[in-house]
């Protein structure tokens, strides 16, 4: 097998006479536990590691939120004991705070809408963790993400959607480059199994996390109150809510508490003249103003994205792709072209709810082409993000 990355292992099977050394990232949930167990079953030499990402972790999670509590680390350790693999807890709290949490706050403060899961995958799981793993002599990092890696005849790797589209997580992995993919394993991605079947498998293996609720929302905001989290760190800053003509229709306690396309929580005292609902169209941190208007003014026809990252060779010239704009969103047809360091994207049909700061991930069929961060949008109406 040939590869563009010397030393990149063939992750499809253990090397003859010598198993691969795999570091399994174990969050304390059922997916990562089953992924680690499957890696062992495939014949690899697996070590489990839980990432301590909070400087002051709570003893217990709130509801089913988060994956960074003391309870989660204990669940991960118990799962590793049952699987029969060594287990360690690595403190990456400072790196996580700097690269994910502070970035999240700064992006909202600037009027953008970030996705912290993409940033965590880019900066923590497949940068800080992978770099440390390779330095320690591991061949790959294994996670419980639902995605698939395809190895080409020349040894290069491609990231594809999971076999089961209902669980596909390739969107949040669209920040990975080919070098990172060369040392990544996703044991759950190529199996057409439901989440209930994954839980049943965990139960058969004797893993206590089999019935543990899934984590969701933002792991470092345990109660799910994003606006409260931001207000505690950025403070209240009263400003105006205006309509498209610039007329004041209400006030707010901080422009950072809004996202493009938001309808609920506007607290506008009087209805629009036509009686239709109003949505957030624009957020201006410079003058602390939030602009609202009708749903049709949200229609985006094109966008410019920055900081592109490619899961392989960067495309040349304009191409036809599908794009996904949020973790649980559908695909839409686009034409995209890399112009200098910017990605220019035009939509075949207008789309709504597109905000600067979000990631756009391009697909060619099931293959993930790459991702970029939305910087500006062009709308059918007057406003652009």
N, C-alpha and C positions, 0 to 999 in steps of 0.2 A: 504494500500500500504506500502511495506517495501522499505527501501533505505539504502545504505551504508553511506549516508551523513545525519545525524540527522538534521532536520529542513528544508531539501530540499523540496520545495513545489511541488504539482502536478500541472504542468503548463498547463495541457490540458484544464482546465476549472476553473472558479472562485470557491473558497471554499464556501460551503453552508453557506449562511448568511453573508459572509465576502469576498469581492473581493480581489484578489491578488493586492499587491502594485508593480507596474511595472515602472521601469525607462527606458524611450525610448530615445536612443541615436539618436539625429536628426542632421544630417550633413548639412541640408539645401537643400538636393536633394529630388527627387520624391520618391525613394524607401523607405527611412527612414520615410518620412511623411506618406506614405500609410501604412507602417508597424505599426506606432503609432496609426493611425486611426483604423486599424483592431483590435489592442489590446483593444482599447476603446470599439469597437463594440462587442468584445467577452465578455465584462462585467468586465474588469479589471479596477483598479484605476490607471490611467496612469499619470505620470509626464514627461514632455519633458526636455531634457538637451542637450545643444550644447557644444561641447568640443572646447575651444579656445586653439589651439595647436601651434599657431605662436605668438612669442613675439611682432612681428611687422607686423600684417596682412595687406595685401593690401586692398584698398577700394573696388576694383573690380577684379574679376578673369580675367586671360588672356585666351581668347578663352573659352574652356570648361574644363580647367585644374583646379585641386585643389579642396579642400573642406574646406579650412581654412581661408577664407577671411571674411571681415566685411559684405560683401554682403551675404555670406552664413549664417552667424549668424542671420542676419535680415530675410532671407527667412525662416529659421527654426522657428524663433519667430512668424512670420506671420502664418505659417502652424499650430503651436500650438494654436494660437488664434482661427483659423477657426475650428480646431478639438475640442476646448473647454477644454484644459488641462493646468495646471500650467506649467511654462517654466522658466528654469534657464540656465545661461551660466557659465560653470566651467572652470577655468584657469588651464590647465594641460601643459602649454607651457614648463616649466622647465623639467618636467618628459619626455615629448615628445622629447625635444632636446637631453636629455641625453640618453634615451633608444632607440630612433629610428634614429634621425638625426646623432648624433655622432657615433653611431654604424655603420650606413650606410657609413660614410666617412672612418672610421677605416677599415671596411671590404674591400672597394675598394683599400685603401692604401696598404693592405696586399695582393692584387692580387686576391681577391675573389669577387663573384658577389652576393650580398645580395638581399633579397626581403623585402623591408620596410613594405609592407602591412601585412605580417605575423608577423613581429616584433611588429607592432602597435596593432594587434589583441591580441597578447600574452601579451604585457607589458602594453598597455594602456586600450583598450576597455574591456578586460576580466581579467585585473589584477587591475590597478589603479582605473578604473571606477567601476568595479564590487565590489572591496573591499570597496570602499566608499559607494556604494549603499547598500550593506549588513549592513554596520555599521549604516546607517541611517534608517534601518528597511525595506528596499525594499526586495521583494521576488525574483525579476529577472530583468535582463537587456534585453531590446528588441532592435534589430537592423534590418536594411533592407537587410541583407545578404540573398542570395538565397541558402539555405541549409535546411535540415530537421533533427529534433531530434525525435528519436523513443524511447518510454518508454517501457521497458521490464516488464514482469509480476512481477519480483522481485524489480521493482522500479529503476533499473539501467538504464542509458541513453546511447544511441548510436547516433553518428553523421552520417548522410547519405547524399548522393548527393541530390540536389534539384530535384523535379519532372520533371522540364524542364532542360534537360542537356545543352541546349543552353545558359542558364543563371547561371548554377551551379557555386557557389563560395566556395564549400567545401574545395578546395585546400588551400585557405588562412586562413581557420579555423582549419586546421589540427594540429595546435599547442595547441588546447584546451584540457584540461584533463577532466575526468568525473565529477570532482567536479565543474568545471566551466560550463560544459554542464548542470549540475543540476540547474543552475540559469540563463540559456540563453533561449531566445525566438526568433524564426525566422519566423514571420507570413507570409512571402512571399514564403517560400521554398516548401510548399506542395501543391501549386496551379499551375495547368498547364495553366498559362496565359502568353501571350507575353508581351514584354516591352510596346508595343503600347496599350495593354489592361490595364496595370498598369497606364499608362498616362491617359487613358480614365477614369479609376476609380478615379484618382486624380482630374480630371476635374469635374466629377460628384459630388465629395465631396467639390468642390469649392476651391481647393488648387491651388494657383498661380504657384506652382512649376511644374505643370502638363507638361508644355512645356519647362522646363529648361533643357539645354544640360547636358548629363552625364559628371561627372568628370572622368578623366583617367590619366594614367601615374602616376608620383610621386607627391603627393599633395604638398610637400614643395619645389618642383622645378617648379614654376609657368609657366616658359616659355618652359619647356620640355628639356632644354639644360643641360643634366646630366654632360657632359664633362666640360662645362663651369662652372657649379656649383662646381665641384670637383677642377678644376684648381684655382678658386678663393680662395679656402680654403687650398689647398695643395701646390700651386705654380707650376710653370713649372719646369720640370726636364728632360732635353734632354737625350735620351738613344738610344740604337740600336735596330733595327728590324733585326732579323737574320732568316735564313732558317734552316731546320732540320740538315744541316751539320755544322751549326755555322757561315756560311758566312754572312756578313753584306749586307742587301739588302735595307736598308732605316733607317730613324731616326724617333723618336717620341718626343713629348713634355711632356710625363708623362705616365708611364705604367698603372697607375690607369685609364686612359681613354679608356681601351680596355676590352673586354670580350671574353671568350672562344667561338669560332665559328664565331666571327665577320668577315665580309668580306669587308664591306664598310668603307671608311675613313682611309684605311691603308697608302695611299699616297706612295706606293712603286714605285720607278722611272722606273723600268724595269720589264717586265713580267717574269714568271717562264719559265724555259727551255722548258717545254712541252706546254706552252701557256695557261695552265689551271688557273682558279682563285686560289688565295691563301687565307687561313683563319687563324685566330689567333688560335694557338695550345696550347700555354703556356705563362703565364705571370710570370716573376720573379722579385719581388720587391727588392730582395737582390742586384742584379746587374742591376736593372732597364732595363731589356731586355724583348722584346716581340718576341716570336718565331712564325713563320708562315709556312704554308705548305698546301698540297692538302687536299681536303675534306675527302678523305678516311682515313687520319690520325686522324680524329676526332672521329672515331668509338670507342665507349666505351663498354666494355664487362662486367665490374663489377665496384663497387664502395664501399667505406667505408664512413659511415655517423656517425656523433657524435651528442650529446645532443638530444637523442630521447625523444619524448613526445607522450604518448599514450592516445587515446580517450577511455579509459577503461583499462582493465587488459593487461599488457604487454604480447605479445605472447611468448610461450616457444617452443624451437626447431625450425628447419627450416620450412618454410611454403611457399605455392604458393600464390602469390598475383598479383595484377596489380599495377603499379606505375605511378604517374603523376609527371612530373619534372618541370613544369612551369604552371603559372596560367591559361593560355589559350591553354595548350598543351593537347595531347591525352594520352591514357593509353598504357602501354606496360607491357607484362608479365614478372614477375621476381620471383626468389627464394630469400627469405630474412631470416636472422637469427640474433638474438641478441646475440652477443659474448661479455660478460662483459658489458661495457658501450658503445660499438660500434655496429652499424647495418651494417652487411655485406650483400650486394645485388649483385646478378648475373642476367644479362639480358638474356632472351631466345634468342633474336636477338639483335645485336649491335645497339646502338642508338648514335645520334650525338648531339652536342651542350650542353653537360653536363659540368657544371663548379663548382669548389669548391665554397662554399658559398650559392649555391642554395639549396632550400628545396626539398626533395623527400617525397612525401606523398603516403602511402600504402593504398590500398583498398581491401576489400573482398566483391566482388559484388559492391553494392552501399554504403556499410558501410566503413567509414573512420577508419582505424586501428590506424594510428598515423603518425607522421612525424619526420624527422631528418634533420640535416644540412650536406650537402655533404662536406667531408674533402679531399678525394682523389679518383682518378679514375684509372682504368686499361684499357688500350687501345689495340686494335688489332695491332696498330703501336708501335713505340718505346717510345713515350712520355706518361707520366702519370701526371695528375693534382695534 
